[in-house]
């Protein structure tokens, strides 16, 4: 009984970092959401649900049975990485808006975030992170050492979040990164991931010998385990890419319609609102706020400019 109790207690230390990280994310998000609600700028419910789901998913896959199985079976470890680096990070970014990030963006060091969220920079950092952690030495080091494993998961979450932030986040984006730029971005992301997935699927060499003993204990062939991990990665990429492309087509169409409505509304009220400004507001999730300002004839200088022209 004493030995069993000691084992259980020893495993508790592995659960603390992801639990505390999840709690911190949720508390910061809740506090900012309450402030925005008091200011009359509430966060949409679906965004809140996405953020909470992403944070909870990030925690659960690191403290539940999947985490234990990931130390013994490569395909389980791959599923864990997919859920953290692709799904949880995407859900968290979907929960973010311009007003939500506003206090962060007022800090001087946020300039690093702005530069890192440039599509080309974010894509490069994500690709380097993905392939670096799948190098045999680092991958097996993460399996053997909990601290390295925690760092691996943190990097997958952060760089995955940066990848999605560059695509669908509220931060300013280059003018060339229009609807077609976003679609090309997804295709390139999945092409980069597909290369790694195909290597794992078709390789005839076991890259991660650390799993040989545990695979054998479970009646698995180490090479088959590796091939299956690559197949799971490939299938997830196909499904996620299809969903994202469909969602982006819908989102771009909806944003273009909202932009045109704002421009037409401003023109009807004799106000000067450029397409570029309306587009920035819509892409930042501030379309409703700009509409309210137009209806109140307060466009931060546009009204005075229009009056002066008269």
Secondary structure, DSSP 8 states (H G I E B T S, - for coil): -HHHHHHHHHHHHHHHHHHHHHHHHHHHHHHHHHHHHHTT----HHHHHHHHHHHHHHHHHHHSHHHHHHTT-HHHHHHHHHIIIIIIHHHHHHT--HHHHHHHHTSTTHHHHHHHTSHHHHHHHHHHHHHHHTSHHHHHHHHH-HHHHHHHHHHHHHHHHHHHHHHHSSS---TT-SHHHHHHHHHHHHHHHHHHHHHHHH--S-S-GGGHHHHHHTT--HHHHHHHHHHHHHHHHHHHHHHHHHHHHHHHHHHHHHHHHHHHHHHHTT----HHHHHHHHHTT-HHHHHHHHHTT--TTHHHHHHHH-
